[in-house]
Amino acid sequence: MEGSGEGEGGWGVPHPPVRELPLHPAIAPLQFLLGRWRGEGEGGFPTINSFRYGEELFFSHSGKPVIAYTQKTWKLESGEPMHAETGYWRLKSDGSIEVVIAQSTGLVEVQKGSFDAERRTMELKSELVGNASKVKEIRRAFEVTDRELSYTVQMATHTTNLQSHLKAILRKL
């Protein structure tokens, strides 16, 4: 079909050939994150009812010094979509980690923090929370052990102090 872009990468651009790209040395310490993770979590906050959810994370690379990240959640009972976000993770030359996230709600985050390669832990604190009328701070902590990734998210708003918001355990597929 002329002009449809079928067999093309959109906008008339051919798909690049699929091949395994070498991992950029700058993100090699985060290699254990690469791949698809799936599991369940629970959330709550003083201003909302507690809830449980299913979740999938996907970490990939393109040979550049950054890891691409996508996340989606759904209601366990119905499978109905709940939340999605996408972004990039990168290690800085000083040994710290930086994560940039855009959420489906329109909120954006720039998170910076520490990374412990031996323990496979990351602790992130928001440097910027943009396009948010209520949220003023977000903290995320991740830990990977064997084939399991666990995380917690804390949040502060203009009316509540920093408190637990989300926690989940996911397994590598």
TORPA-846464 format. One line per 5 residues: number of its first residue (from 1); for each residue x, y, z of C-alpha. Coordinates in Angstrom, 1 decimal, padded with zeros to 4 digits. Example, Ala and Ser with C-alpha at 12.3 -4.5 7.8 and 13.67 -1.06 7.14 Angstrom:
<recs>
1	012.3,-004.5,007.8 ~ 013.7,-001.1,007.1
</recs>
This chain:
<recs>
1	000.0,000.0,000.0 ~ 001.6,003.2,-001.1 ~ 002.4,005.7,001.6 ~ 001.3,003.4,004.4 ~ 004.8,002.8,005.7
6	004.2,-001.0,005.8 ~ 007.5,-002.7,006.1 ~ 009.1,000.5,007.1 ~ 010.0,002.1,010.4 ~ 007.3,004.8,010.0
11	007.5,008.1,008.1 ~ 008.8,006.1,005.1 ~ 012.1,005.2,006.9 ~ 013.2,001.6,006.5 ~ 013.6,-000.5,009.7
16	017.2,-000.8,010.7 ~ 018.5,-004.4,010.6 ~ 018.0,-006.2,013.8 ~ 021.3,-007.1,015.4 ~ 022.8,-007.4,018.8
21	024.7,-004.2,019.7 ~ 027.7,-004.3,022.0 ~ 027.0,-002.9,025.4 ~ 028.6,000.5,026.0 ~ 031.3,000.3,028.7
26	029.7,003.2,030.6 ~ 026.6,001.1,031.5 ~ 028.3,-002.2,031.9 ~ 027.9,-002.1,035.7 ~ 024.1,-001.9,035.2
31	024.0,-004.9,032.8 ~ 022.1,-007.0,035.4 ~ 019.1,-004.7,034.9 ~ 018.8,-005.5,031.1 ~ 015.7,-007.6,030.1
36	012.1,-007.9,031.1 ~ 010.9,-008.1,034.7 ~ 007.4,-009.0,035.8 ~ 005.7,-009.2,039.2 ~ 003.2,-007.6,041.6
41	003.2,-004.6,043.9 ~ 001.1,-002.7,046.3 ~ 000.5,000.9,046.9 ~ -001.2,003.5,049.1 ~ -000.9,007.0,050.4
46	-002.9,009.0,053.0 ~ -005.0,010.6,050.2 ~ -005.8,007.4,048.3 ~ -007.1,003.9,049.0 ~ -004.6,001.0,049.1
51	-004.3,-001.1,046.0 ~ -002.5,-004.0,044.4 ~ -001.2,-004.2,040.9 ~ 000.7,-006.2,038.3 ~ 003.8,-004.7,036.7
56	006.3,-005.1,034.0 ~ 009.6,-003.3,033.6 ~ 011.8,-003.5,030.5 ~ 015.4,-002.3,030.4 ~ 017.2,-002.2,027.0
61	020.2,-000.6,025.3 ~ 021.1,000.7,021.9 ~ 024.9,000.6,022.2 ~ 024.8,004.2,023.6 ~ 025.9,005.0,027.2
66	022.3,004.9,028.5 ~ 019.7,002.2,029.4 ~ 016.2,002.8,028.1 ~ 013.4,002.0,030.6 ~ 009.7,001.3,030.2
71	007.2,000.4,032.9 ~ 003.5,-000.4,032.9 ~ 001.1,-001.5,035.6 ~ -002.4,-003.0,035.6 ~ -005.1,-003.9,038.0
76	-004.6,-007.5,039.1 ~ -008.4,-008.3,039.1 ~ -009.3,-007.0,035.7 ~ -006.0,-006.5,033.7 ~ -007.1,-002.9,033.1
81	-004.1,-000.6,032.5 ~ -003.2,001.7,035.4 ~ 000.1,003.6,035.0 ~ 003.0,003.8,032.5 ~ 006.3,005.6,032.4
86	009.4,005.6,030.3 ~ 012.9,007.0,030.6 ~ 016.6,006.6,030.6 ~ 019.2,005.4,033.2 ~ 022.8,006.4,033.1
91	025.9,006.2,035.2 ~ 027.8,009.4,035.8 ~ 031.6,009.6,035.8 ~ 031.5,010.4,039.5 ~ 029.9,006.9,040.2
96	026.4,008.3,040.8 ~ 023.4,007.4,038.8 ~ 020.9,009.6,037.0 ~ 017.4,008.6,035.9 ~ 015.0,010.6,033.7
101	011.3,009.5,033.7 ~ 008.2,010.7,031.9 ~ 005.0,009.4,033.4 ~ 001.7,008.8,031.5 ~ 000.1,011.4,033.8
106	002.3,014.1,032.4 ~ 004.6,014.3,035.4 ~ 008.3,014.2,034.7 ~ 011.2,013.4,037.1 ~ 014.9,013.8,037.1
111	016.3,011.5,039.8 ~ 019.9,011.3,041.0 ~ 021.5,009.1,043.5 ~ 023.9,006.4,044.5 ~ 024.7,003.0,042.9
116	026.4,000.1,044.6 ~ 027.5,-002.3,042.0 ~ 028.5,-005.0,044.5 ~ 025.2,-005.0,046.3 ~ 023.2,-004.2,043.1
121	021.3,-001.4,044.8 ~ 020.3,002.1,043.7 ~ 018.9,004.9,045.8 ~ 017.4,007.8,043.9 ~ 016.0,011.2,045.0
126	014.2,013.6,042.8 ~ 016.2,016.6,041.7 ~ 013.2,017.8,039.7 ~ 009.5,016.9,039.6 ~ 008.0,018.8,036.7
131	004.4,019.4,035.6 ~ 003.2,018.3,039.0 ~ 000.6,020.3,040.9 ~ 000.8,018.2,044.1 ~ 003.9,016.1,044.2
136	007.1,017.8,045.4 ~ 009.5,014.9,046.0 ~ 009.9,011.3,045.0 ~ 012.5,008.8,046.2 ~ 013.0,005.4,044.7
141	015.2,002.5,046.0 ~ 016.0,-000.6,044.0 ~ 017.7,-003.9,044.9 ~ 018.5,-006.8,042.6 ~ 019.2,-010.3,044.1
146	019.6,-013.3,041.8 ~ 016.7,-013.0,039.4 ~ 014.5,-010.8,041.6 ~ 014.2,-007.0,041.5 ~ 012.5,-005.2,044.5
151	011.8,-001.5,044.8 ~ 010.1,001.0,047.0 ~ 008.8,004.5,046.1 ~ 008.3,007.2,048.7 ~ 006.5,010.5,047.8
156	005.9,013.9,049.4 ~ 003.2,016.3,048.4 ~ 002.5,019.9,049.4 ~ 000.2,018.6,052.1 ~ 002.0,015.3,053.2
161	005.5,014.6,054.3 ~ 007.7,011.9,052.6 ~ 005.8,008.6,053.0 ~ 005.7,005.1,051.5 ~ 003.7,005.0,048.2
166	004.7,001.8,046.3 ~ 006.6,-001.4,046.8 ~ 006.9,-004.4,044.4 ~ 008.9,-007.5,043.7 ~ 009.5,-008.6,040.1
171	011.2,-011.6,038.6 ~ 013.3,-011.7,035.5 ~ 011.6,-013.4,032.6
</recs>
